[in-house]
Amino acid sequence: MKIGFNKIICSLPLILALLLSSLIAYAQSKGIPIQNGEIFIAIGLLVLSLPMFFVSYIVVTDTEIKINNEFGMPRRRAAITGLHDLKFENGNLLVLSNGEFVKLRFSKILVDPKGIKALKTMVDKAK
């Protein structure tokens, strides 16, 4: 099972970068001198790159649960033997590790809430 990232929040940096680019183009078309226009472009590119560091998605397989960045590189992983090794408590995802449940940290805002709800339903049915 793969739980993706929230499409609305992840599109905000792109919208902001497009807004900055259009603001520069509008100012230049009106003849307004823009000093340090390269800084505005750099800020726009920086805003475009932010999701790479903060956007994550969750992959649950039969043997492990991974939190990956948007390029598929694992940021966190935990070995599991099945869905019965997972538990939700106070909105946090807990994983059974060495006989006790440990919180698996990920951004709750950026992960798709419908996917988390579906995983929670599957975990509850597995118990």
N, C-alpha and C positions, 0 to 999 in steps of 0.2 A: 504494500500500500504506500502510495506517495501522497503526502499532504503538501500542497504548493504554498506559495506566498500570496498574500493579499494583493490582488491586482490594482485596487484603487490606490492604496498607499504607495505602492511601488511605481505607479505612473506619475506621482507628484514631482519627483526630480526632473523627469523629462519635460513636463509642462512648464516648470520653472525655467529650465534651460532654454526652451523655445521662446518663452516670454522675454527673457534677457536678450536673446538674439534679435527678436523682432523690435525691441526697444532700441537697440543699437542701430538697426537698419532704418527705423523711422527717424531717429535723431540725425542720422547722416543724410537722409533724403531731404530733410528740412534745412540743411546747411548748418546745423548746430555743431560747433566744434566739439569733438569728444576727445578729451585727453585721457590717456591710458586706456584706450579701447581694448587693448590686448588683455588688460586685467579683467574686463567684463567677460571676454570670451573665455579666459582661463577659469573664472568663477563658474561660468556655465558648464564647462567641461568637468569641473570638479563636482558640481551638483549631479551631473550625469553618472559619475563614477561612484557616488555614495552607495547605491544599492549593492554594489559588489561586496561591501564590508558588512552590511547590516541585514540584508535579505537572506533568509534561510528557509529551507524546506526540510520536511521530515520524511525519511524513508524507513518503513518498517518491513523487515523480511522475517523469515522463520527463525533466523539465528541471531539477528542483531537489529538494533535501531540506530539510525545515523541522523545527524543534523548536518546538512550540507549547505554550502553557500550556493549562489545561483549558477556557478560554473561546475557544480557537481563535486567539488573538493570537500571531503568530510571535515567538519569543524569539531564535532564530538561524536563519539560512538560508544555503544554499550552492548555487550553480548547478552542475548536473552535465549530462553529455551521455548518460549511461546508467549502468547498474549497474557497468560496468567502471571508473567513476570512484570507486567505493567500495572500501574495504579494511578488514578487521578485523585488528588486530595487538595482542596482549596484552590482549584484551578491550575495546579502544578502537575506535571507528568513525573511520576516516580518510577524508577527502574530498580528491580531486585538485583543487588550486588553484594556478594559475600554474606548472604543471609539477612540483609537489611535493605530497606528501600532508600534510594538516594535520588535527590531531585536532579532531573535532566534539564539544564537551563537552555532556553531559547526565547526569542522575542515573541511574546504573545500577541503583540499588536500587528506584527508583520506576517504571521502565519495565518493561513486561511481559516476562519472560525468554523466554517461548515465542515472542513476536513477534520479538525480537532474534535468536533461533536460526533462525527462518524466513527473516529477512532475510539472515543470514549464509549460509544454504544457497543462497539466490537469488544472492547476490554471488559465491559460489564457483562456481556453475554458469555464470555469465556470463563467467568468465575462461577 
